[in-house]
Amino acid sequence: MLRFSTAGESHGKALVTIVEGLPAGLPVSAEWVDRELARRMLGYGRGARMKIERDRIEWLSGLRAGETLGSPIAMLIHNRDWANWEDVMAYEASQEVGELRRRRVTRPRPGHADLAGMLKYDRIDARDILERASARETTARVAAGALAKRLLDEFGVEVGSHVLSMGGIRAAPADLPIPLNEASDRSEVRVLDPAAEAAIIRRIDAAKKAGDTLGGEVEVVARGVVVGLGSHVSWDRKLDGRLAGMLMSIPAVKGVEIGMGFEAARRPGSEVHDPIEGGPGRGAEDPRGGFRRPTNNAGGLEGGMTTGEPVVVKVAMKPIATLMSPLATVDLELGEPAKAVSERSDITAVPAMGVIAEALVAIALADAMLEKFGGDSLREMRRNYDGYVAALGSRWAALRRATEG
């Protein structure tokens, strides 16, 4: 079982990621993880925070001589902005009598965790909520996802993403290049359609001028996934549910679709379900078991299990809740109507959300791989995987021999 946890606040001293369950002997480097962190920081429309931070990990445990040990891996990511917030985010109580917390936030922002969190946790300062609810925490998730990607890479799985729409502007459908990220990362907004890219950039500029924010949709694609990950036997083992839960945990994400998604509800079954081609005895070393689908409307998942086709998920992100032209709220200190507080923020973070979504898809798939193939070491996991794939192709020949005999 692959598990991860994170700790840290947006303007605290650092973020920490702990990852448990990776097998021993997996080669990995800080450069591999840092590359994913750098991708998360890019994208037209990001705020001033991205000019301050230079996200890099520091290994704390679980690695020696460039290989995992099988023990928990801990990574530290320093917040460079801490130098500007050390007095505000001080860990110890002030020694001055009656000293109040600096930069208190008493005007909760509509669309953020501020008000619900203040009421739930009995706080008088929304900063006690917003610092942890901030999307800055996803930096630590991307670090965990980078390790999951590294494991998947050993088994030929590529996880990438691209932006489908932003601010209501949709990119034209296109055949997805291989590798996907090499192409999408060349765009400032991670779209594969140059005309849509230019229109989206103009829309971002207009939103910035208006003090507004924009949402959008991304598509994550995982190629090379073996058939049979997940299970139909219990609700909590269904991989589509696990993927959806992971992705819905990303701040500001409001919708997840797998494959055709909601469009499948609008069409007859003959236009939805993917025909099956191939058959027994084909593709002895094929992770799809010798079968293929000419279409992939199911997004690589049927009955809670992978089909061997690419896993395809779409993720919808609402506009960021912090507006430079704030919405109406209530000042909880004065008990009067007010304008919401304006914290430093992005105009849009949809391109970055794609990188975060990749990380969480990778974690869910790597967890399902470990569930299926186990192994305390990478070599043991590889033996189990190779044996399973070989059996997919040979089982039909053995069945025919038994039937003929």
Secondary structure, 3 states (H helix, E strand, C coil): CCEEEEECCCCCCEEEEEEECCCECCECCHHHHHHHHHHHCCCCCCCCHHHHCCCCEEEEECEECCEECCCCEEEEEECCCHHHHCCCCCCCCCCCCCCCCCCCCCCCCCCCCHHHHHHHHCCCCCHHHHHHHCHHHHHHHHHHHHHHHHHHHCCCCEEEEEEEEECCEECCCCCCCCCHHHHHCCCCCCCCCHHHHHHHHHHHHHHHHHCCCCCEEEEEEEECCCCCCECCCCHHHCHHHHHHHHHHCCCCEEEEEECCHHHHHHCCHHHCCCCCEECCCCCCCCCCCCEECCCCCCCCEECCEECCCCEEEEEEECCCCCCCCCCEEEECCCCEEEECCCCCCCCCCHHHHHHHHHHHHHHHHHHHHHHHHCCCEHHHHHHHHHHHHHHHHHHHHHHHHHHHC
